[in-house]
Amino acid sequence: LLGRGGMGAVWLAEHVHTGARYAVKVVEDERPEALLRFRREVEAQAAVDRHPNVGRVHSAGQAGRRSYCVLELLEGGDLAR
């Protein structure tokens, strides 16, 4: 677990075959308005994909009832620090 926020949690993940590390944001709030907010957030982040101050979106989808987004892992701590 890398962090937890209002909608869900962000986890460290490692690709099984390549060993590449990613941040996976998982939405735990299943209310329709939360899922819409998450979808808009992912679309906005993907729209600025090449900006140097924004982590890259690698993929997004749903697994069962959980929505998720696979993001570039940015090392160096959280924004609170």
PyMOL Python script that loads the backbone (N, CA, C, O; Angstrom):
from pymol import cmd

cmd.read_pdbstr("""\
ATOM      1  N   LEU A   1       0.845  -1.184   0.000  1.00  0.00           N
ATOM      2  CA  LEU A   1       0.000   0.000   0.000  1.00  0.00           C
ATOM      3  C   LEU A   1       0.889   1.245   0.000  1.00  0.00           C
ATOM      4  O   LEU A   1       1.709   1.436   0.897  1.00  0.00           O
ATOM      5  N   LEU A   2       0.711   2.087  -1.022  1.00  0.00           N
ATOM      6  CA  LEU A   2       1.472   3.327  -1.101  1.00  0.00           C
ATOM      7  C   LEU A   2       0.735   4.488  -0.449  1.00  0.00           C
ATOM      8  O   LEU A   2       1.357   5.403   0.091  1.00  0.00           O
ATOM      9  N   GLY A   3      -0.584   4.448  -0.501  1.00  0.00           N
ATOM     10  CA  GLY A   3      -1.367   5.540   0.079  1.00  0.00           C
ATOM     11  C   GLY A   3      -2.847   5.277  -0.052  1.00  0.00           C
ATOM     12  O   GLY A   3      -3.286   4.413  -0.812  1.00  0.00           O
ATOM     13  N   ARG A   4      -3.612   6.050   0.713  1.00  0.00           N
ATOM     14  CA  ARG A   4      -5.061   5.912   0.700  1.00  0.00           C
ATOM     15  C   ARG A   4      -5.659   7.311   0.668  1.00  0.00           C
ATOM     16  O   ARG A   4      -5.150   8.231   1.308  1.00  0.00           O
ATOM     17  N   GLY A   5      -6.750   7.461  -0.088  1.00  0.00           N
ATOM     18  CA  GLY A   5      -7.412   8.755  -0.199  1.00  0.00           C
ATOM     19  C   GLY A   5      -8.912   8.611  -0.093  1.00  0.00           C
ATOM     20  O   GLY A   5      -9.420   7.582   0.354  1.00  0.00           O
ATOM     21  N   GLY A   6      -9.612   9.639  -0.503  1.00  0.00           N
ATOM     22  CA  GLY A   6     -11.059   9.680  -0.381  1.00  0.00           C
ATOM     23  C   GLY A   6     -11.795   8.632  -1.190  1.00  0.00           C
ATOM     24  O   GLY A   6     -12.832   8.135  -0.749  1.00  0.00           O
ATOM     25  N   MET A   7     -11.286   8.280  -2.365  1.00  0.00           N
ATOM     26  CA  MET A   7     -11.983   7.322  -3.224  1.00  0.00           C
ATOM     27  C   MET A   7     -11.444   5.913  -3.127  1.00  0.00           C
ATOM     28  O   MET A   7     -12.148   4.957  -3.451  1.00  0.00           O
ATOM     29  N   GLY A   8     -10.207   5.766  -2.686  1.00  0.00           N
ATOM     30  CA  GLY A   8      -9.638   4.423  -2.684  1.00  0.00           C
ATOM     31  C   GLY A   8      -8.200   4.409  -2.243  1.00  0.00           C
ATOM     32  O   GLY A   8      -7.786   5.194  -1.390  1.00  0.00           O
ATOM     33  N   ALA A   9      -7.433   3.498  -2.840  1.00  0.00           N
ATOM     34  CA  ALA A   9      -6.052   3.286  -2.429  1.00  0.00           C
ATOM     35  C   ALA A   9      -5.150   3.154  -3.646  1.00  0.00           C
ATOM     36  O   ALA A   9      -5.595   2.825  -4.745  1.00  0.00           O
ATOM     37  N   VAL A  10      -3.869   3.420  -3.416  1.00  0.00           N
ATOM     38  CA  VAL A  10      -2.859   3.256  -4.460  1.00  0.00           C
ATOM     39  C   VAL A  10      -1.875   2.195  -3.974  1.00  0.00           C
ATOM     40  O   VAL A  10      -1.345   2.271  -2.865  1.00  0.00           O
ATOM     41  N   TRP A  11      -1.647   1.210  -4.830  1.00  0.00           N
ATOM     42  CA  TRP A  11      -0.800   0.069  -4.492  1.00  0.00           C
ATOM     43  C   TRP A  11       0.408   0.011  -5.417  1.00  0.00           C
ATOM     44  O   TRP A  11       0.336   0.423  -6.575  1.00  0.00           O
ATOM     45  N   LEU A  12       1.499  -0.495  -4.905  1.00  0.00           N
ATOM     46  CA  LEU A  12       2.669  -0.790  -5.716  1.00  0.00           C
ATOM     47  C   LEU A  12       2.429  -2.136  -6.388  1.00  0.00           C
ATOM     48  O   LEU A  12       2.037  -3.102  -5.734  1.00  0.00           O
ATOM     49  N   ALA A  13       2.666  -2.194  -7.693  1.00  0.00           N
ATOM     50  CA  ALA A  13       2.487  -3.452  -8.428  1.00  0.00           C
ATOM     51  C   ALA A  13       3.719  -3.698  -9.288  1.00  0.00           C
ATOM     52  O   ALA A  13       4.388  -2.761  -9.724  1.00  0.00           O
ATOM     53  N   GLU A  14       4.002  -4.965  -9.522  1.00  0.00           N
ATOM     54  CA  GLU A  14       5.121  -5.341 -10.371  1.00  0.00           C
ATOM     55  C   GLU A  14       4.616  -6.272 -11.463  1.00  0.00           C
ATOM     56  O   GLU A  14       3.932  -7.258 -11.187  1.00  0.00           O
ATOM     57  N   HIS A  15       4.961  -5.949 -12.712  1.00  0.00           N
ATOM     58  CA  HIS A  15       4.561  -6.784 -13.839  1.00  0.00           C
ATOM     59  C   HIS A  15       5.276  -8.130 -13.733  1.00  0.00           C
ATOM     60  O   HIS A  15       6.495  -8.175 -13.570  1.00  0.00           O
ATOM     61  N   VAL A  16       4.540  -9.196 -13.823  1.00  0.00           N
ATOM     62  CA  VAL A  16       5.072 -10.540 -13.612  1.00  0.00           C
ATOM     63  C   VAL A  16       6.216 -10.874 -14.572  1.00  0.00           C
ATOM     64  O   VAL A  16       7.225 -11.443 -14.158  1.00  0.00           O
ATOM     65  N   HIS A  17       6.062 -10.525 -15.850  1.00  0.00           N
ATOM     66  CA  HIS A  17       7.042 -10.952 -16.843  1.00  0.00           C
ATOM     67  C   HIS A  17       8.208  -9.982 -17.010  1.00  0.00           C
ATOM     68  O   HIS A  17       9.333 -10.409 -17.270  1.00  0.00           O
ATOM     69  N   THR A  18       7.952  -8.688 -16.864  1.00  0.00           N
ATOM     70  CA  THR A  18       9.011  -7.709 -17.121  1.00  0.00           C
ATOM     71  C   THR A  18       9.679  -7.172 -15.865  1.00  0.00           C
ATOM     72  O   THR A  18      10.795  -6.656 -15.926  1.00  0.00           O
ATOM     73  N   GLY A  19       9.004  -7.290 -14.728  1.00  0.00           N
ATOM     74  CA  GLY A  19       9.535  -6.734 -13.491  1.00  0.00           C
ATOM     75  C   GLY A  19       9.314  -5.232 -13.366  1.00  0.00           C
ATOM     76  O   GLY A  19       9.729  -4.624 -12.379  1.00  0.00           O
ATOM     77  N   ALA A  20       8.662  -4.625 -14.362  1.00  0.00           N
ATOM     78  CA  ALA A  20       8.384  -3.189 -14.308  1.00  0.00           C
ATOM     79  C   ALA A  20       7.451  -2.893 -13.133  1.00  0.00           C
ATOM     80  O   ALA A  20       6.537  -3.664 -12.841  1.00  0.00           O
ATOM     81  N   ARG A  21       7.698  -1.766 -12.468  1.00  0.00           N
ATOM     82  CA  ARG A  21       6.899  -1.398 -11.301  1.00  0.00           C
ATOM     83  C   ARG A  21       5.949  -0.260 -11.656  1.00  0.00           C
ATOM     84  O   ARG A  21       6.317   0.669 -12.375  1.00  0.00           O
ATOM     85  N   TYR A  22       4.733  -0.343 -11.148  1.00  0.00           N
ATOM     86  CA  TYR A  22       3.689   0.633 -11.423  1.00  0.00           C
ATOM     87  C   TYR A  22       2.945   0.974 -10.138  1.00  0.00           C
ATOM     88  O   TYR A  22       3.034   0.263  -9.137  1.00  0.00           O
ATOM     89  N   ALA A  23       2.219   2.067 -10.194  1.00  0.00           N
ATOM     90  CA  ALA A  23       1.264   2.415  -9.143  1.00  0.00           C
ATOM     91  C   ALA A  23      -0.121   2.065  -9.677  1.00  0.00           C
ATOM     92  O   ALA A  23      -0.480   2.468 -10.783  1.00  0.00           O
ATOM     93  N   VAL A  24      -0.896   1.322  -8.900  1.00  0.00           N
ATOM     94  CA  VAL A  24      -2.249   0.956  -9.322  1.00  0.00           C
ATOM     95  C   VAL A  24      -3.235   1.606  -8.363  1.00  0.00           C
ATOM     96  O   VAL A  24      -3.260   1.305  -7.170  1.00  0.00           O
ATOM     97  N   LYS A  25      -4.044   2.503  -8.909  1.00  0.00           N
ATOM     98  CA  LYS A  25      -5.059   3.187  -8.113  1.00  0.00           C
ATOM     99  C   LYS A  25      -6.350   2.386  -8.227  1.00  0.00           C
ATOM    100  O   LYS A  25      -6.845   2.142  -9.327  1.00  0.00           O
ATOM    101  N   VAL A  26      -6.889   1.981  -7.083  1.00  0.00           N
ATOM    102  CA  VAL A  26      -8.107   1.160  -7.037  1.00  0.00           C
ATOM    103  C   VAL A  26      -9.200   1.948  -6.317  1.00  0.00           C
ATOM    104  O   VAL A  26      -9.006   2.417  -5.196  1.00  0.00           O
ATOM    105  N   VAL A  27     -10.342   2.086  -6.971  1.00  0.00           N
ATOM    106  CA  VAL A  27     -11.468   2.812  -6.386  1.00  0.00           C
ATOM    107  C   VAL A  27     -12.246   1.866  -5.486  1.00  0.00           C
ATOM    108  O   VAL A  27     -12.671   0.794  -5.917  1.00  0.00           O
ATOM    109  N   GLU A  28     -12.428   2.266  -4.244  1.00  0.00           N
ATOM    110  CA  GLU A  28     -13.184   1.455  -3.294  1.00  0.00           C
ATOM    111  C   GLU A  28     -14.606   1.976  -3.118  1.00  0.00           C
ATOM    112  O   GLU A  28     -15.463   1.275  -2.578  1.00  0.00           O
ATOM    113  N   ASP A  29     -14.859   3.195  -3.567  1.00  0.00           N
ATOM    114  CA  ASP A  29     -16.184   3.816  -3.489  1.00  0.00           C
ATOM    115  C   ASP A  29     -16.954   3.424  -4.746  1.00  0.00           C
ATOM    116  O   ASP A  29     -16.608   3.869  -5.840  1.00  0.00           O
ATOM    117  N   GLU A  30     -17.975   2.614  -4.610  1.00  0.00           N
ATOM    118  CA  GLU A  30     -18.690   2.088  -5.773  1.00  0.00           C
ATOM    119  C   GLU A  30     -19.905   2.923  -6.170  1.00  0.00           C
ATOM    120  O   GLU A  30     -20.661   2.526  -7.056  1.00  0.00           O
ATOM    121  N   ARG A  31     -20.103   4.066  -5.529  1.00  0.00           N
ATOM    122  CA  ARG A  31     -21.225   4.928  -5.910  1.00  0.00           C
ATOM    123  C   ARG A  31     -21.017   5.431  -7.332  1.00  0.00           C
ATOM    124  O   ARG A  31     -19.888   5.733  -7.719  1.00  0.00           O
ATOM    125  N   PRO A  32     -22.094   5.526  -8.120  1.00  0.00           N
ATOM    126  CA  PRO A  32     -21.969   5.972  -9.516  1.00  0.00           C
ATOM    127  C   PRO A  32     -21.253   7.313  -9.662  1.00  0.00           C
ATOM    128  O   PRO A  32     -20.471   7.487 -10.597  1.00  0.00           O
ATOM    129  N   GLU A  33     -21.503   8.262  -8.760  1.00  0.00           N
ATOM    130  CA  GLU A  33     -20.857   9.572  -8.875  1.00  0.00           C
ATOM    131  C   GLU A  33     -19.352   9.477  -8.614  1.00  0.00           C
ATOM    132  O   GLU A  33     -18.581  10.239  -9.198  1.00  0.00           O
ATOM    133  N   ALA A  34     -18.927   8.563  -7.757  1.00  0.00           N
ATOM    134  CA  ALA A  34     -17.500   8.369  -7.501  1.00  0.00           C
ATOM    135  C   ALA A  34     -16.830   7.735  -8.714  1.00  0.00           C
ATOM    136  O   ALA A  34     -15.717   8.115  -9.077  1.00  0.00           O
ATOM    137  N   LEU A  35     -17.492   6.781  -9.338  1.00  0.00           N
ATOM    138  CA  LEU A  35     -16.931   6.130 -10.523  1.00  0.00           C
ATOM    139  C   LEU A  35     -16.836   7.103 -11.684  1.00  0.00           C
ATOM    140  O   LEU A  35     -15.872   7.062 -12.448  1.00  0.00           O
ATOM    141  N   LEU A  36     -17.822   7.977 -11.827  1.00  0.00           N
ATOM    142  CA  LEU A  36     -17.785   8.999 -12.881  1.00  0.00           C
ATOM    143  C   LEU A  36     -16.631   9.971 -12.620  1.00  0.00           C
ATOM    144  O   LEU A  36     -15.912  10.344 -13.547  1.00  0.00           O
ATOM    145  N   ARG A  37     -16.457  10.375 -11.375  1.00  0.00           N
ATOM    146  CA  ARG A  37     -15.361  11.268 -11.004  1.00  0.00           C
ATOM    147  C   ARG A  37     -14.009  10.615 -11.305  1.00  0.00           C
ATOM    148  O   ARG A  37     -13.099  11.266 -11.819  1.00  0.00           O
ATOM    149  N   PHE A  38     -13.889   9.346 -10.985  1.00  0.00           N
ATOM    150  CA  PHE A  38     -12.650   8.611 -11.256  1.00  0.00           C
ATOM    151  C   PHE A  38     -12.396   8.529 -12.757  1.00  0.00           C
ATOM    152  O   PHE A  38     -11.272   8.750 -13.207  1.00  0.00           O
ATOM    153  N   ARG A  39     -13.424   8.214 -13.530  1.00  0.00           N
ATOM    154  CA  ARG A  39     -13.277   8.112 -14.992  1.00  0.00           C
ATOM    155  C   ARG A  39     -12.801   9.448 -15.564  1.00  0.00           C
ATOM    156  O   ARG A  39     -11.915   9.478 -16.418  1.00  0.00           O
ATOM    157  N   ARG A  40     -13.385  10.545 -15.098  1.00  0.00           N
ATOM    158  CA  ARG A  40     -12.982  11.874 -15.576  1.00  0.00           C
ATOM    159  C   ARG A  40     -11.535  12.187 -15.180  1.00  0.00           C
ATOM    160  O   ARG A  40     -10.788  12.780 -15.958  1.00  0.00           O
ATOM    161  N   GLU A  41     -11.154  11.792 -13.986  1.00  0.00           N
ATOM    162  CA  GLU A  41      -9.785  12.009 -13.520  1.00  0.00           C
ATOM    163  C   GLU A  41      -8.784  11.266 -14.400  1.00  0.00           C
ATOM    164  O   GLU A  41      -7.753  11.820 -14.783  1.00  0.00           O
ATOM    165  N   VAL A  42      -9.092  10.012 -14.716  1.00  0.00           N
ATOM    166  CA  VAL A  42      -8.201   9.208 -15.563  1.00  0.00           C
ATOM    167  C   VAL A  42      -8.116   9.806 -16.966  1.00  0.00           C
ATOM    168  O   VAL A  42      -7.030   9.886 -17.540  1.00  0.00           O
ATOM    169  N   GLU A  43      -9.250  10.227 -17.520  1.00  0.00           N
ATOM    170  CA  GLU A  43      -9.247  10.828 -18.858  1.00  0.00           C
ATOM    171  C   GLU A  43      -8.446  12.122 -18.884  1.00  0.00           C
ATOM    172  O   GLU A  43      -7.705  12.372 -19.834  1.00  0.00           O
ATOM    173  N   ALA A  44      -8.588  12.946 -17.852  1.00  0.00           N
ATOM    174  CA  ALA A  44      -7.847  14.213 -17.788  1.00  0.00           C
ATOM    175  C   ALA A  44      -6.350  13.951 -17.671  1.00  0.00           C
ATOM    176  O   ALA A  44      -5.544  14.618 -18.320  1.00  0.00           O
ATOM    177  N   GLN A  45      -5.984  12.982 -16.847  1.00  0.00           N
ATOM    178  CA  GLN A  45      -4.563  12.660 -16.681  1.00  0.00           C
ATOM    179  C   GLN A  45      -3.989  12.099 -17.978  1.00  0.00           C
ATOM    180  O   GLN A  45      -2.866  12.437 -18.352  1.00  0.00           O
ATOM    181  N   ALA A  46      -4.732  11.263 -18.655  1.00  0.00           N
ATOM    182  CA  ALA A  46      -4.263  10.694 -19.919  1.00  0.00           C
ATOM    183  C   ALA A  46      -4.136  11.768 -20.998  1.00  0.00           C
ATOM    184  O   ALA A  46      -3.285  11.662 -21.882  1.00  0.00           O
ATOM    185  N   ALA A  47      -4.977  12.799 -20.930  1.00  0.00           N
ATOM    186  CA  ALA A  47      -4.941  13.868 -21.932  1.00  0.00           C
ATOM    187  C   ALA A  47      -3.655  14.681 -21.867  1.00  0.00           C
ATOM    188  O   ALA A  47      -3.249  15.274 -22.867  1.00  0.00           O
ATOM    189  N   VAL A  48      -3.013  14.717 -20.713  1.00  0.00           N
ATOM    190  CA  VAL A  48      -1.747  15.450 -20.563  1.00  0.00           C
ATOM    191  C   VAL A  48      -0.591  14.466 -20.381  1.00  0.00           C
ATOM    192  O   VAL A  48       0.350  14.718 -19.629  1.00  0.00           O
ATOM    193  N   ASP A  49      -0.684  13.372 -21.069  1.00  0.00           N
ATOM    194  CA  ASP A  49       0.214  12.229 -20.933  1.00  0.00           C
ATOM    195  C   ASP A  49       1.694  12.581 -20.977  1.00  0.00           C
ATOM    196  O   ASP A  49       2.481  11.990 -20.238  1.00  0.00           O
ATOM    197  N   ARG A  50       2.077  13.484 -21.783  1.00  0.00           N
ATOM    198  CA  ARG A  50       3.509  13.794 -21.965  1.00  0.00           C
ATOM    199  C   ARG A  50       3.976  14.982 -21.124  1.00  0.00           C
ATOM    200  O   ARG A  50       5.112  15.428 -21.285  1.00  0.00           O
ATOM    201  N   HIS A  51       3.145  15.498 -20.246  1.00  0.00           N
ATOM    202  CA  HIS A  51       3.556  16.622 -19.403  1.00  0.00           C
ATOM    203  C   HIS A  51       4.591  16.128 -18.390  1.00  0.00           C
ATOM    204  O   HIS A  51       4.396  15.073 -17.787  1.00  0.00           O
ATOM    205  N   PRO A  52       5.683  16.866 -18.190  1.00  0.00           N
ATOM    206  CA  PRO A  52       6.749  16.379 -17.297  1.00  0.00           C
ATOM    207  C   PRO A  52       6.349  16.292 -15.826  1.00  0.00           C
ATOM    208  O   PRO A  52       7.032  15.623 -15.050  1.00  0.00           O
ATOM    209  N   ASN A  53       5.266  16.946 -15.424  1.00  0.00           N
ATOM    210  CA  ASN A  53       4.855  16.938 -14.021  1.00  0.00           C
ATOM    211  C   ASN A  53       3.658  16.039 -13.744  1.00  0.00           C
ATOM    212  O   ASN A  53       3.061  16.115 -12.670  1.00  0.00           O
ATOM    213  N   VAL A  54       3.306  15.198 -14.692  1.00  0.00           N
ATOM    214  CA  VAL A  54       2.143  14.315 -14.541  1.00  0.00           C
ATOM    215  C   VAL A  54       2.562  12.886 -14.852  1.00  0.00           C
ATOM    216  O   VAL A  54       3.199  12.624 -15.872  1.00  0.00           O
ATOM    217  N   GLY A  55       2.199  11.965 -13.964  1.00  0.00           N
ATOM    218  CA  GLY A  55       2.495  10.556 -14.197  1.00  0.00           C
ATOM    219  C   GLY A  55       1.687  10.010 -15.362  1.00  0.00           C
ATOM    220  O   GLY A  55       0.528  10.377 -15.554  1.00  0.00           O
ATOM    221  N   ARG A  56       2.299   9.143 -16.127  1.00  0.00           N
ATOM    222  CA  ARG A  56       1.667   8.571 -17.317  1.00  0.00           C
ATOM    223  C   ARG A  56       0.647   7.498 -16.952  1.00  0.00           C
ATOM    224  O   ARG A  56       0.886   6.680 -16.064  1.00  0.00           O
ATOM    225  N   VAL A  57      -0.492   7.508 -17.642  1.00  0.00           N
ATOM    226  CA  VAL A  57      -1.507   6.473 -17.485  1.00  0.00           C
ATOM    227  C   VAL A  57      -1.161   5.343 -18.445  1.00  0.00           C
ATOM    228  O   VAL A  57      -1.054   5.566 -19.651  1.00  0.00           O
ATOM    229  N   HIS A  58      -0.986   4.128 -17.920  1.00  0.00           N
ATOM    230  CA  HIS A  58      -0.660   2.981 -18.765  1.00  0.00           C
ATOM    231  C   HIS A  58      -1.904   2.223 -19.187  1.00  0.00           C
ATOM    232  O   HIS A  58      -1.998   1.763 -20.325  1.00  0.00           O
ATOM    233  N   SER A  59      -2.857   2.088 -18.281  1.00  0.00           N
ATOM    234  CA  SER A  59      -4.116   1.433 -18.629  1.00  0.00           C
ATOM    235  C   SER A  59      -5.130   1.715 -17.530  1.00  0.00           C
ATOM    236  O   SER A  59      -4.788   2.204 -16.454  1.00  0.00           O
ATOM    237  N   ALA A  60      -6.372   1.398 -17.824  1.00  0.00           N
ATOM    238  CA  ALA A  60      -7.449   1.554 -16.849  1.00  0.00           C
ATOM    239  C   ALA A  60      -8.541   0.566 -17.209  1.00  0.00           C
ATOM    240  O   ALA A  60      -8.663   0.152 -18.362  1.00  0.00           O
ATOM    241  N   GLY A  61      -9.320   0.196 -16.230  1.00  0.00           N
ATOM    242  CA  GLY A  61     -10.393  -0.745 -16.502  1.00  0.00           C
ATOM    243  C   GLY A  61     -11.141  -1.114 -15.244  1.00  0.00           C
ATOM    244  O   GLY A  61     -11.150  -0.379 -14.257  1.00  0.00           O
ATOM    245  N   GLN A  62     -11.765  -2.267 -15.307  1.00  0.00           N
ATOM    246  CA  GLN A  62     -12.527  -2.769 -14.186  1.00  0.00           C
ATOM    247  C   GLN A  62     -12.213  -4.244 -13.985  1.00  0.00           C
ATOM    248  O   GLN A  62     -12.089  -5.004 -14.945  1.00  0.00           O
ATOM    249  N   ALA A  63     -12.087  -4.631 -12.732  1.00  0.00           N
ATOM    250  CA  ALA A  63     -11.892  -6.034 -12.361  1.00  0.00           C
ATOM    251  C   ALA A  63     -12.984  -6.346 -11.347  1.00  0.00           C
ATOM    252  O   ALA A  63     -12.946  -5.879 -10.208  1.00  0.00           O
ATOM    253  N   GLY A  64     -13.946  -7.134 -11.773  1.00  0.00           N
ATOM    254  CA  GLY A  64     -15.108  -7.354 -10.917  1.00  0.00           C
ATOM    255  C   GLY A  64     -15.853  -6.047 -10.763  1.00  0.00           C
ATOM    256  O   GLY A  64     -16.237  -5.433 -11.759  1.00  0.00           O
ATOM    257  N   ARG A  65     -16.064  -5.612  -9.535  1.00  0.00           N
ATOM    258  CA  ARG A  65     -16.766  -4.354  -9.276  1.00  0.00           C
ATOM    259  C   ARG A  65     -15.818  -3.194  -8.999  1.00  0.00           C
ATOM    260  O   ARG A  65     -16.265  -2.086  -8.702  1.00  0.00           O
ATOM    261  N   ARG A  66     -14.526  -3.436  -9.092  1.00  0.00           N
ATOM    262  CA  ARG A  66     -13.531  -2.407  -8.781  1.00  0.00           C
ATOM    263  C   ARG A  66     -12.965  -1.776 -10.052  1.00  0.00           C
ATOM    264  O   ARG A  66     -12.525  -2.474 -10.966  1.00  0.00           O
ATOM    265  N   SER A  67     -12.984  -0.458 -10.090  1.00  0.00           N
ATOM    266  CA  SER A  67     -12.318   0.271 -11.167  1.00  0.00           C
ATOM    267  C   SER A  67     -10.883   0.522 -10.750  1.00  0.00           C
ATOM    268  O   SER A  67     -10.593   0.695  -9.566  1.00  0.00           O
ATOM    269  N   TYR A  68      -9.982   0.542 -11.724  1.00  0.00           N
ATOM    270  CA  TYR A  68      -8.572   0.740 -11.430  1.00  0.00           C
ATOM    271  C   TYR A  68      -7.897   1.515 -12.556  1.00  0.00           C
ATOM    272  O   TYR A  68      -8.418   1.623 -13.666  1.00  0.00           O
ATOM    273  N   CYS A  69      -6.734   2.044 -12.239  1.00  0.00           N
ATOM    274  CA  CYS A  69      -5.907   2.748 -13.206  1.00  0.00           C
ATOM    275  C   CYS A  69      -4.461   2.383 -12.915  1.00  0.00           C
ATOM    276  O   CYS A  69      -4.010   2.470 -11.772  1.00  0.00           O
ATOM    277  N   VAL A  70      -3.735   1.975 -13.947  1.00  0.00           N
ATOM    278  CA  VAL A  70      -2.318   1.634 -13.815  1.00  0.00           C
ATOM    279  C   VAL A  70      -1.514   2.854 -14.246  1.00  0.00           C
ATOM    280  O   VAL A  70      -1.619   3.324 -15.379  1.00  0.00           O
ATOM    281  N   LEU A  71      -0.711   3.352 -13.316  1.00  0.00           N
ATOM    282  CA  LEU A  71       0.020   4.598 -13.526  1.00  0.00           C
ATOM    283  C   LEU A  71       1.525   4.399 -13.446  1.00  0.00           C
ATOM    284  O   LEU A  71       2.012   3.450 -12.832  1.00  0.00           O
ATOM    285  N   GLU A  72       2.247   5.307 -14.074  1.00  0.00           N
ATOM    286  CA  GLU A  72       3.689   5.364 -13.916  1.00  0.00           C
ATOM    287  C   GLU A  72       3.992   5.525 -12.427  1.00  0.00           C
ATOM    288  O   GLU A  72       3.365   6.337 -11.748  1.00  0.00           O
ATOM    289  N   LEU A  73       4.939   4.762 -11.930  1.00  0.00           N
ATOM    290  CA  LEU A  73       5.352   4.868 -10.543  1.00  0.00           C
ATOM    291  C   LEU A  73       6.347   6.009 -10.417  1.00  0.00           C
ATOM    292  O   LEU A  73       7.419   5.979 -11.021  1.00  0.00           O
ATOM    293  N   LEU A  74       5.992   7.006  -9.636  1.00  0.00           N
ATOM    294  CA  LEU A  74       6.873   8.146  -9.403  1.00  0.00           C
ATOM    295  C   LEU A  74       7.496   7.993  -8.024  1.00  0.00           C
ATOM    296  O   LEU A  74       6.802   8.082  -7.011  1.00  0.00           O
ATOM    297  N   GLU A  75       8.784   7.767  -7.986  1.00  0.00           N
ATOM    298  CA  GLU A  75       9.496   7.550  -6.726  1.00  0.00           C
ATOM    299  C   GLU A  75       9.703   8.876  -6.009  1.00  0.00           C
ATOM    300  O   GLU A  75       9.655   9.939  -6.628  1.00  0.00           O
ATOM    301  N   GLY A  76       9.931   8.810  -4.712  1.00  0.00           N
ATOM    302  CA  GLY A  76      10.322  10.014  -3.991  1.00  0.00           C
ATOM    303  C   GLY A  76       9.359  10.444  -2.901  1.00  0.00           C
ATOM    304  O   GLY A  76       9.508  11.543  -2.368  1.00  0.00           O
ATOM    305  N   GLY A  77       8.392   9.636  -2.549  1.00  0.00           N
ATOM    306  CA  GLY A  77       7.493   9.995  -1.453  1.00  0.00           C
ATOM    307  C   GLY A  77       6.185  10.564  -1.941  1.00  0.00           C
ATOM    308  O   GLY A  77       5.944  10.691  -3.142  1.00  0.00           O
ATOM    309  N   ASP A  78       5.345  10.902  -0.982  1.00  0.00           N
ATOM    310  CA  ASP A  78       4.028  11.426  -1.336  1.00  0.00           C
ATOM    311  C   ASP A  78       4.047  12.960  -1.366  1.00  0.00           C
ATOM    312  O   ASP A  78       5.022  13.583  -0.947  1.00  0.00           O
ATOM    313  N   LEU A  79       2.970  13.554  -1.861  1.00  0.00           N
ATOM    314  CA  LEU A  79       2.916  15.000  -2.009  1.00  0.00           C
ATOM    315  C   LEU A  79       2.839  15.725  -0.669  1.00  0.00           C
ATOM    316  O   LEU A  79       3.192  16.902  -0.584  1.00  0.00           O
ATOM    317  N   ALA A  80       2.385  15.043   0.371  1.00  0.00           N
ATOM    318  CA  ALA A  80       2.294  15.667   1.693  1.00  0.00           C
ATOM    319  C   ALA A  80       3.687  16.008   2.223  1.00  0.00           C
ATOM    320  O   ALA A  80       3.847  16.960   2.987  1.00  0.00           O
ATOM    321  N   ARG A  81       4.690  15.233   1.817  1.00  0.00           N
ATOM    322  CA  ARG A  81       6.063  15.473   2.275  1.00  0.00           C
ATOM    323  C   ARG A  81       6.766  16.412   1.328  1.00  0.00           C
ATOM    324  O   ARG A  81       7.934  16.740   1.538  1.00  0.00           O
TER     325      ARG A  81
END
""", "prot")
cmd.dss("prot")
cmd.show_as("cartoon", "prot")
cmd.util.cbc("prot")
cmd.orient("prot")
